[in-house]
Amino acid sequence: MVHERLDETRWRGLLEELRGICLELPEASETLNFGNPWFRAGRRPFAIFSVRDAVPGISFRADPFARELLLDDERYVPTPYLHQHGWVTLRLEEPVDWDEVEEHLLDSYRLQALKRMLRALDD
């Protein structure tokens, strides 16, 4: 499978919002994997920005109960290759509810972060 690099100029506004949320978290970083921005808590990913079928989306890890509820909403789909590990993707359609996105990303970060990162977050 060939992964093309994401056209960041087309999605600049969404990426700037996403970076503003993710990179403020303790020890969070951004890497490029399979042509897409991945946001990590230390070494563990907690968010992925991707475009599938010309629709941008943010993938994140959710606890099993939340995952089942989210997948009842048509905006959420199982994340390809990662769903079995608890990941779902929110398809970003205008207007984007950034408060909702931030809540999901914070929950995902909490599932992936080390204890010291969580202490720093809660301080």
N, C-alpha and C positions, 0 to 999 in steps of 0.2 A: 504494500500500500504506500502510495506517495503522499506525503503531507506537504501542502503548499504553505508558505509563510503568509500569515494574516496581513491583509492590507490595512495597516493601522491608520492611514489617512482617512479612509472611508468611515472608520468607527472611532475616530479620535475622541469625540464627545463622550461616548459611552466608556471608553477606556480611561479617560481622565477622571470621570466620576468613580469608576471602580478602583482605580489606583488611590484616589483620595480616601476611600474607605479602608481598603486592605493594607496599604503601606503605613497607616497610622498605628497599626496594632504592634505590640511588642515583638521584636525580632522577626517581623514579616519582611519578605523579600519577593522579588519578581524574577522569574526565569522564563526562558523560552523553550518549550517542549513541543515537539511535533508541530511546530509552526504557530503555536498559540501561547499567549501569556498565562503562566501558572503562578499563583500566589501561594507562598509557603509560610508556615509557622515553623521556623527553624528549617528542618529538611523535609517536613511533611506538608504536602499540598492541602490547601483548604478551599481554594477557588480556582476556577479555570474559565477564561473567556474564550469563546469559539463562535464560529459561524457555520451553521449547517443549513443547507438548502436556502441560502441567502437570508437566513434569519439569525440574528445574533442571540447568544445565550450565555448565561452564567451558570456554571456547574459548581455544586458544593456538596459536602457530606451532610447528611441529616440522620438523626436517630431514627430507629425503625418505626416508632409510632408516628412521628412527624412525616416521615417519608410516605407512609400509606395515605395520610391525609392530603399531602401535597399532590400526590399522583391522581387524586380524584378531581383536581382542577386541571382543565385542559391546557393551561399555560405551562404546566410542568410535565416533563417527560423523563423516562429513565436515561441516565447518561450512558452513551455507548461505551462499552468495555469497562466501565467502573460501577455500573448499577449494582452488581453483586457485592460491591464493597460499601454500599450505602449512599451512593451518589445520585443526585437528581439534577436536572437542568431546567432552569427557568428561562423560557423563551422571552426575550425582551421585545415587547411590542409597545409602541407609543400609546399613551405616555407611560414612562417607567416610574413605578413607585419606589423611589430610592430608599425610603424608610423600610419598606418590606425587604428590599435587597440587603440592606445593612443588617437587619435582624437575622436573616439567613446566614450571612457571611460571618457574623459574630458567633452564632451557634456552631457553625462549621469550624471556625477557628478554635473554639473551646473544646471541640471533639478531638482536634489534632495537636493542639499545643502541649508543651511540657508544663509541669507544675510551676516552674519558675516564671514562665511566660504568663501563666494565669494569675500568679501573684502580682506581677507587674501590671497586668491589665486591671486588676481589681483595686490597685492602690490609687 
